Amino acid sequence: MSGGHGRSRWSYFRLSPDWASTLVDRAGVEHGDTVLDLGAGAGALTGPLVDRGARVIALERHAGRVQRLRERFDGRSVSVVEADIRDLRLPARPFRVVANPPFHLARPIVADLLGARLLVRADLVLRHDTARNLARAHADDPRWVVETTLAIPRTAFEPSPSVDALVLTLRRRSGPGRAPRRRRRGSPSAGRRRSP
């Protein structure tokens, strides 16, 4: 992740196990996928991701939570990284993001992910209003489908935030690392031939 930034105080809202499992199911994570869990906290999303067969990179800033994540997922396909989300270096292979990041970092996270060449898909739990605003702002993006996909009530978190949440999903219009295909004007559609 990029940028000059000051360090600000943030709150941690842990997603309930049922909602975490629902999010992972809806994200379409498959066995062998590399998945970033940004702001992993206690591992609410890390657990269902690794159970699904993903290789998880769990990023967490808080040293105590990092230690507990390392103990909990010892011997499993989880790399726990102690770092601030804003300092993250993205993987050099195709990857997904399924995360419940600190709400105040939503905009810089989304900006960095939209510029990531190898991102396949991201599912981010964000404040309801922020997710809607970001989906509107990127509605015409030529490379990405940016949409809200799942409403999550504030009661799904411990402690409860002051607002409900929405999942903001970023999906490529074409595969990772490739530019969208453009047909030449007047060229036939793929798989069809013109009659002579």
JOCOR-V459121 format. One record per residue. N is the residue number from 1. RES is the residue in one small letter. SS is DSSP state (H for helix, E for strand, L for the rest). PHI is phi in whole degrees, -180 to 180 (999 if undefined). PSI is psi in degrees with one decimal (999 if undefined). Layout:
# JOCOR-V459121
N_RES_SS_PHI_PSI + N_RES_SS_PHI_PSI
This chain:
# JOCOR-V459121
1_m_L_999_159.7 + 2_s_L_-114_169.7 + 3_g_L_108_148.8 + 4_g_L_-76_137.8 + 5_h_L_-159_150.7 + 6_g_L_-90_157.0 + 7_r_L_-87_127.2 + 8_s_L_-119_161.5 + 9_r_L_-77_141.0 + 10_w_L_-140_161.6 + 11_s_L_-109_151.3 + 12_y_L_-108_120.6 + 13_f_L_-115_106.6 + 14_r_E_-79_128.2 + 15_l_E_-77_139.0 + 16_s_L_-65_153.7 + 17_p_H_-57_-40.9 + 18_d_H_-63_-45.2 + 19_w_H_-69_-36.3 + 20_a_H_-62_-44.6 + 21_s_H_-64_-40.6 + 22_t_H_-61_-45.2 + 23_l_H_-62_-44.8 + 24_v_H_-64_-41.7 + 25_d_H_-60_-46.2 + 26_r_H_-71_-23.2 + 27_a_H_-74_-13.4 + 28_g_L_71_28.8 + 29_v_L_-67_136.1 + 30_e_L_-118_161.8 + 31_h_L_-54_130.3 + 32_g_L_91_-10.9 + 33_d_L_-64_144.2 + 34_t_E_-90_124.2 + 35_v_E_-131_129.9 + 36_l_E_-92_131.5 + 37_d_E_-111_98.7 + 38_l_E_-87_117.5 + 39_g_L_78_53.8 + 40_a_L_-64_-23.8 + 41_g_L_59_-123.6 + 42_a_L_-91_1.9 + 43_g_L_94_22.2 + 44_a_H_-56_-39.4 + 45_l_H_-93_-30.6 + 46_t_H_-57_-43.4 + 47_g_H_-58_-56.6 + 48_p_H_-63_-31.3 + 49_l_H_-66_-47.1 + 50_v_H_-70_-32.9 + 51_d_H_-63_-27.3 + 52_r_L_-81_-7.3 + 53_g_L_97_10.6 + 54_a_L_-78_153.8 + 55_r_E_-93_112.6 + 56_v_E_-105_133.8 + 57_i_E_-107_107.3 + 58_a_E_-99_112.2 + 59_l_E_-100_127.6 + 60_e_E_-146_137.1 + 61_r_L_-88_-33.3 + 62_h_L_-78_118.6 + 63_a_H_-57_-41.3 + 64_g_H_-64_-42.7 + 65_r_H_-68_-35.5 + 66_v_H_-59_-47.1 + 67_q_H_-61_-44.1 + 68_r_H_-65_-38.0 + 69_l_H_-63_-43.6 + 70_r_H_-62_-39.6 + 71_e_H_-69_-45.7 + 72_r_H_-64_-39.8 + 73_f_L_-107_18.0 + 74_d_L_-57_129.9 + 75_g_L_84_0.1 + 76_r_L_-107_173.2 + 77_s_L_-83_59.0 + 78_v_E_-130_126.9 + 79_s_E_-105_117.7 + 80_v_E_-96_123.4 + 81_v_E_-115_124.1 + 82_e_E_-90_105.9 + 83_a_L_-167_161.6 + 84_d_L_-79_139.3 + 85_i_H_-54_-37.0 + 86_r_H_-69_-11.7 + 87_d_H_-105_6.6 + 88_l_L_-66_137.9 + 89_r_L_-102_125.8 + 90_l_L_-75_151.7 + 91_p_L_-60_153.4 + 92_a_L_-95_21.5 + 93_r_L_-140_162.5 + 94_p_L_-54_137.8 + 95_f_E_-148_163.3 + 96_r_E_-119_164.8 + 97_v_E_-129_128.5 + 98_v_E_-131_111.8 + 99_a_E_-153_155.2 + 100_n_L_-121_72.7 + 101_p_L_-76_166.6 + 102_p_L_-55_130.1 + 103_f_H_-56_-37.2 + 104_h_H_-71_-9.6 + 105_l_H_-100_8.0 + 106_a_H_-56_-51.5 + 107_r_H_-63_-48.6 + 108_p_H_-65_-33.9 + 109_i_H_-64_-49.2 + 110_v_H_-62_-42.0 + 111_a_H_-60_-44.9 + 112_d_H_-67_-40.2 + 113_l_H_-67_-37.1 + 114_l_H_-66_-20.6 + 115_g_L_-96_-0.8 + 116_a_L_-79_120.8 + 117_r_L_-66_-31.6 + 118_l_L_-107_6.5 + 119_l_E_-70_129.9 + 120_v_E_-90_-47.4 + 121_r_E_-163_149.2 + 122_a_E_-133_138.8 + 123_d_E_-126_109.9 + 124_l_E_-120_129.5 + 125_v_E_-84_115.9 + 126_l_E_-131_165.4 + 127_r_E_-55_142.4 + 128_h_H_-51_-51.7 + 129_d_H_-68_-39.3 + 130_t_H_-65_-44.5 + 131_a_H_-61_-45.2 + 132_r_H_-62_-44.0 + 133_n_H_-64_-41.0 + 134_l_H_-67_-39.6 + 135_a_H_-62_-42.3 + 136_r_H_-65_-43.2 + 137_a_H_-64_-27.7 + 138_h_L_-113_20.0 + 139_a_L_-61_-31.2 + 140_d_L_-104_17.5 + 141_d_L_-62_126.4 + 142_p_L_-73_-18.6 + 143_r_L_-102_-19.7 + 144_w_E_-131_144.0 + 145_v_E_-95_119.6 + 146_v_E_-119_114.4 + 147_e_E_-149_157.9 + 148_t_E_-89_137.0 + 149_t_E_-127_-17.7 + 150_l_E_-154_123.1 + 151_a_E_-85_133.3 + 152_i_E_-125_119.4 + 153_p_L_-71_153.3 + 154_r_H_-59_-24.7 + 155_t_H_-71_-6.9 + 156_a_H_-82_0.2 + 157_f_E_-118_155.1 + 158_e_E_-132_117.5 + 159_p_L_-69_165.9 + 160_s_L_-77_130.4 + 161_p_L_-72_175.1 + 162_s_L_-80_-8.9 + 163_v_L_-136_160.0 + 164_d_L_-74_168.5 + 165_a_E_-122_163.2 + 166_l_E_-135_149.9 + 167_v_E_-89_124.9 + 168_l_E_-98_121.9 + 169_t_E_-109_132.4 + 170_l_E_-113_120.3 + 171_r_E_-127_135.8 + 172_r_E_-68_143.6 + 173_r_L_-79_-17.5 + 174_s_L_-140_174.7 + 175_g_L_-65_161.9 + 176_p_L_-64_140.0 + 177_g_L_78_3.2 + 178_r_L_-122_143.5 + 179_a_L_-78_151.8 + 180_p_L_-60_141.8 + 181_r_L_-70_141.6 + 182_r_L_-125_126.5 + 183_r_L_-83_143.2 + 184_r_L_-72_148.2 + 185_r_L_-58_128.8 + 186_g_L_83_0.1 + 187_s_L_-81_149.0 + 188_p_L_-70_156.9 + 189_s_L_-66_154.6 + 190_a_L_-57_137.2 + 191_g_L_84_-4.7 + 192_r_L_-118_144.0 + 193_r_L_-112_149.1 + 194_r_L_-80_145.3 + 195_s_L_-73_141.1 + 196_p_L_-70_999
